[in-house]
């Protein structure tokens, strides 16, 4: 084969060589991307399961608190009904007879109001605390996801640069 024929053959093989190199680069890059994507997907699924479980537990706790508050309100309603009966009794009494009865009713009403107020405050604080914990978990999860994505992007860019640099 003469040098002219050899040069023509090299020129004709150049497009084939380019296609071979390009497909080699793509296979190398996409294989790593597929593995990394699968790993990140698995980590994401595990994180979401954990977040889902903790959210379910917190909602269960909140449900129990609301149930407890509901029971306290029912008890308070019963106490108020009893107090109404006592008030009716007191209404039929003379002023001298009614004064001690009214004092007792006032003390009972004050106690009921305090218990309602403290139960309501406790429920509000617990709810706020649960919401704050959930927000914090969500924020930490988002930060981890961003960090993993940034690391993956940098790693992918480095590998692609290395492959391109090696091939050319």
C-alpha positions as CSV (number, residue, x, y, z in Angstrom):
1,X,0.0,0.0,0.0
2,X,1.4,3.4,-0.9
3,X,1.5,6.4,1.5
4,X,-1.3,8.1,-0.4
5,X,-3.5,5.1,0.0
6,X,-2.6,4.8,3.6
7,X,-3.5,8.5,4.2
8,X,-6.9,8.0,2.4
9,X,-7.6,5.0,4.6
10,X,-6.7,7.0,7.8
11,X,-9.0,9.8,6.6
12,X,-11.8,7.4,5.9
13,X,-11.3,5.7,9.3
14,X,-11.4,9.1,11.2
15,X,-15.2,9.3,11.3
16,X,-15.4,5.7,12.5
17,X,-12.7,6.4,15.1
18,X,-14.7,9.5,16.3
19,X,-17.9,7.4,16.6
20,X,-16.0,4.7,18.5
21,X,-14.4,7.2,20.9
22,X,-17.7,9.1,21.4
23,X,-19.7,5.9,22.1
24,X,-16.9,4.8,24.5
25,X,-17.1,8.1,26.3
26,X,-20.9,7.9,26.5
27,X,-20.8,4.3,27.8
28,X,-18.2,5.2,30.5
29,X,-20.1,8.3,31.6
30,X,-23.6,6.9,31.6
31,X,-22.6,3.7,33.4
32,X,-21.3,5.8,36.3
33,X,-24.3,8.1,36.2
34,X,-26.7,5.1,36.3
35,X,-24.9,3.7,39.3
36,X,-24.8,7.0,41.1
37,X,-28.5,7.7,40.3
38,X,-29.5,4.3,41.6
39,X,-27.5,4.9,44.9
40,X,-29.0,8.4,45.3
41,X,-32.5,7.0,44.6
42,X,-32.1,4.3,47.3
43,X,-30.8,6.8,49.8
44,X,-33.6,9.2,49.0
45,X,-36.2,6.3,49.5
46,X,-34.6,5.4,52.8
47,X,-34.7,9.0,53.9
48,X,-38.3,9.4,52.8
49,X,-39.3,6.3,54.7
50,X,-37.7,7.6,57.9
51,X,-39.3,11.0,57.4
52,X,-42.7,9.3,56.8
53,X,-42.4,7.1,59.9
54,X,-41.4,10.0,62.2
55,X,-44.2,12.2,60.7
56,X,-46.7,9.3,61.3
57,X,-45.5,9.0,64.9
58,X,-45.8,12.8,65.5
59,X,-49.3,12.8,64.0
60,X,-50.2,9.9,66.3
61,X,-48.9,11.9,69.3
62,X,-50.9,14.9,68.2
63,X,-54.0,12.8,67.8
64,X,-53.6,11.5,71.4
65,X,-53.2,15.1,72.6
66,X,-56.3,16.2,70.8
67,X,-58.2,13.2,72.2
68,X,-57.0,14.0,75.7
69,X,-58.1,17.6,75.2
70,X,-61.5,16.5,74.0
71,X,-62.0,14.3,77.1
72,X,-61.0,17.3,79.3
73,X,-63.5,19.5,77.5
74,X,-66.2,16.8,78.0
75,X,-65.4,16.7,81.7
76,X,-65.6,20.5,81.8
77,X,-69.0,20.5,80.1
78,X,-70.2,18.0,82.7
79,X,-68.8,20.2,85.5
80,X,-70.6,23.2,84.0
81,X,-73.9,21.3,83.8
82,X,-73.5,20.4,87.5
83,X,-72.7,24.1,88.2
84,X,-75.9,25.2,86.4
85,X,-77.9,22.9,88.6
86,X,-76.2,24.4,91.7
87,X,-76.9,27.9,90.4
88,X,-80.6,27.1,90.0
89,X,-80.6,25.9,93.6
90,X,-78.9,29.1,94.7
91,X,-81.4,31.2,92.8
92,X,-84.1,29.9,95.1
93,X,-82.1,30.8,98.2
94,X,-82.1,34.0,100.2
95,X,-79.1,36.3,100.0
96,X,-77.7,35.0,103.3
97,X,-78.1,31.4,102.2
98,X,-76.8,32.0,98.7
99,X,-73.5,33.8,99.6
100,X,-71.6,30.6,100.7
101,X,-73.0,28.7,97.7
102,X,-71.8,31.4,95.3
103,X,-68.3,31.4,96.8
104,X,-68.1,27.6,96.3
105,X,-69.3,28.0,92.7
106,X,-66.9,30.8,92.0
107,X,-64.0,28.6,93.2
108,X,-65.1,25.7,91.2
109,X,-65.5,27.8,88.0
110,X,-62.1,29.3,88.6
111,X,-60.5,25.8,88.9
112,X,-62.3,24.7,85.7
113,X,-61.1,27.7,83.8
114,X,-57.5,27.2,84.9
115,X,-57.6,23.5,83.9
116,X,-59.0,24.4,80.5
117,X,-56.4,27.1,80.0
118,X,-53.5,24.9,81.0
119,X,-54.7,22.0,78.8
120,X,-55.1,24.3,75.9
121,X,-51.7,25.9,76.4
122,X,-50.1,22.4,76.7
123,X,-51.7,21.3,73.5
124,X,-50.6,24.4,71.7
125,X,-47.0,24.1,72.9
126,X,-46.8,20.4,72.0
127,X,-48.2,21.2,68.5
128,X,-45.8,24.0,68.0
129,X,-42.9,21.8,69.1
130,X,-43.9,19.0,66.7
131,X,-44.2,21.4,63.8
132,X,-40.8,22.9,64.7
133,X,-39.3,19.4,64.8
134,X,-40.9,18.5,61.4
135,X,-39.6,21.7,59.9
136,X,-36.1,21.0,61.2
137,X,-36.1,17.5,59.8
138,X,-37.4,18.7,56.4
139,X,-34.7,21.4,56.3
140,X,-31.9,18.8,57.2
141,X,-33.2,16.4,54.6
142,X,-33.2,19.2,51.9
143,X,-29.7,20.2,52.9
144,X,-28.5,16.6,52.6
145,X,-30.2,16.2,49.3
146,X,-28.6,19.4,47.9
147,X,-25.2,18.3,49.2
148,X,-25.6,14.9,47.6
149,X,-26.7,16.5,44.4
150,X,-23.7,18.9,44.4
151,X,-21.3,16.1,45.1
152,X,-22.7,14.0,42.4
153,X,-22.6,16.9,39.9
154,X,-18.9,17.6,40.8
155,X,-18.0,14.0,40.5
156,X,-19.8,13.6,37.2
157,X,-18.1,16.8,35.8
158,X,-14.6,15.6,36.9
159,X,-15.2,12.1,35.4
160,X,-16.4,13.6,32.2
161,X,-13.5,16.0,32.0
162,X,-11.1,13.1,32.7
163,X,-12.6,11.0,30.0
164,X,-12.6,13.8,27.5
165,X,-9.1,14.7,28.3
166,X,-8.0,11.1,28.1
167,X,-9.8,10.5,24.8
168,X,-8.5,13.7,23.1
